[in-house]
Amino acid sequence: MSKANGFVNSWLRHRLVILELLEQLQDEHLDYRPWEKGMSLKELVLHMLQSADMFANSVIAGHFVSPAEPEKAVNTVAELRELAQALTDKNRQSLSSLPDEKFAAMVDVTKPFGRPLSGEVLLQMMRDHEIHHKGQLYTYARIVGVETLPLFVKLQLD
C-alpha cells in the first residue's frame, strides 16, 4: 500500500464518521455555541473542513495555501452536508494520488507554523486537528439533543 493510500484510509476512518454525525443534526442546531466567544456548531464544522482542505492543498502545492471560503453561503444542514461531502471527495481524490515523495518533501508553512514541515507531518497534523475538533463536535451534538451518535471511528471503510 502506498503512503497516500495508508494516510487516506486512516483519515477517512474519522472523516466518514463526521459525515454520519452531520446526518443527525437539524438546521436549528447550527447556531448553537457553548459560550459567547466559542465557535458555533456550523463554524466548528466549517473550520474542520476548511482546515483539512488547507493542509491537503499545502502539501500538494509545496507551500502554504490559505483556507478557502465556501463558494456559496452555508445556511442549512443540507448545505453543510453537501459541502462536507464535496470536500471529502475532493481531498480523498487529491490525497490518494500523492506520490510517496510528497510525504518526505518539505512544505514552506513558515507563515502559520513558524518553519517548514514535511508533508507527512502536515498530514498527521491534518488528521489530528480533525480528530480534536470531532471530539468537540460530539459534545456539541449531545448538548443540542442528539441521542444516537455514530461510533467515534469507522471500523471498516466501504
C-alpha positions in Angstrom: 0.0 0.0 0.0 1.3 3.4 -0.9 1.8 6.1 1.8 -1.0 8.0 0.3 -3.5 5.2 0.5 -2.4 4.4 4.0 -2.9 8.0 5.1 -6.2 8.4 3.2 -7.6 5.3 4.9 -6.7 6.4 8.4 -8.1 9.9 7.7 -11.3 8.6 6.2 -11.9 6.4 9.3 -12.6 9.7 11.1 -14.0 11.9 8.3 -16.7 9.4 7.4 -17.9 9.5 11.0 -18.2 13.3 10.8 -20.4 12.9 7.7 -22.6 10.4 9.6 -22.8 12.8 12.6 -24.0 15.6 10.3 -27.0 13.4 9.3 -28.2 13.7 13.0 -28.3 17.5 13.0 -31.1 19.9 12.3 -31.0 23.5 11.0 -31.8 24.9 14.5 -28.5 23.3 15.8 -26.2 25.2 13.5 -26.1 28.4 15.6 -25.5 26.6 18.9 -22.3 27.8 20.7 -21.2 26.7 24.1 -20.2 30.2 25.2 -20.3 33.7 23.8 -16.9 33.6 22.1 -16.9 30.0 21.1 -17.4 28.7 17.6 -21.0 27.9 16.7 -21.6 24.3 15.6 -21.7 25.5 12.0 -18.4 27.4 12.4 -16.8 24.4 14.0 -17.7 22.1 11.1 -16.6 24.7 8.6 -13.3 25.2 10.4 -12.7 21.4 10.3 -13.5 21.2 6.6 -11.5 24.3 5.6 -8.5 23.4 7.7 -8.3 19.9 6.3 -8.5 21.3 2.8 -5.8 23.8 3.6 -3.5 21.1 4.9 -4.1 18.9 1.8 -3.6 21.8 -0.6 -0.4 23.0 1.1 1.1 19.5 0.9 0.2 19.2 -2.8 1.5 22.7 -3.6 4.6 22.5 -1.5 3.8 25.8 0.2 1.2 27.3 2.5 -2.2 27.7 0.8 -4.7 29.8 2.8 -8.0 28.1 3.7 -10.6 28.8 1.0 -14.1 30.1 1.9 -17.0 28.1 0.7 -18.1 29.1 -2.8 -21.6 29.8 -1.5 -23.1 30.6 1.8 -23.9 27.7 4.2 -27.2 28.3 5.9 -28.7 24.9 6.3 -27.6 21.5 7.5 -28.3 20.2 4.0 -25.8 22.7 2.6 -23.3 21.9 5.3 -23.6 18.2 4.4 -23.2 18.9 0.7 -20.1 20.9 1.3 -18.7 18.3 3.7 -19.2 15.6 1.1 -17.8 17.7 -1.7 -14.6 18.5 0.2 -14.3 14.9 1.4 -14.5 13.7 -2.2 -12.0 16.3 -3.4 -9.5 15.7 -0.6 -9.8 11.9 -0.9 -9.1 12.1 -4.6 -6.2 14.5 -4.5 -4.5 12.9 -1.5 -4.9 9.4 -2.9 -2.8 10.3 -5.9 0.1 11.9 -3.8 3.4 10.3 -4.7 5.4 8.9 -1.7 8.0 11.7 -2.3 5.4 14.3 -1.2 5.4 12.8 2.3 9.2 13.4 2.7 9.2 16.8 0.9 9.4 19.9 3.0 6.5 22.3 2.7 7.0 26.0 3.4 4.4 26.6 6.1 6.6 29.2 7.9 3.7 31.7 7.9 1.3 29.7 10.0 3.7 27.3 11.8 7.0 29.2 12.1 9.0 26.8 9.9 8.9 24.4 7.0 7.4 20.9 7.8 7.4 17.7 5.9 4.3 16.6 4.0 4.0 13.7 6.3 4.0 15.9 9.5 1.4 18.2 7.9 -0.9 15.4 7.0 -0.6 14.0 10.5 -1.5 17.4 11.9 -4.4 17.5 9.5 -5.8 14.2 10.8 -5.1 15.1 14.5 -6.6 18.5 14.2 -9.8 17.0 12.7 -9.9 14.3 15.5 -9.6 17.0 18.1 -12.5 19.0 16.7 -14.5 15.9 16.1 -14.5 15.3 19.8 -15.8 18.9 20.3 -18.5 18.2 17.7 -19.6 15.1 19.6 -20.0 17.2 22.7 -22.0 19.9 20.8 -24.2 17.2 19.3 -25.0 15.8 22.7 -25.8 19.2 24.1 -28.2 20.0 21.3 -30.0 16.8 22.0 -28.6 14.2 19.6 -29.2 10.9 21.3 -27.6 8.4 18.9 -24.1 9.1 17.9 -22.0 7.1 15.5 -19.0 5.1 16.7 -16.1 7.5 17.1 -14.0 5.7 14.4 -15.3 3.8 11.3 -14.1 0.3 11.8 -14.4 -0.7 8.1 -14.2 1.5 5.1 -16.9 0.7 2.4 
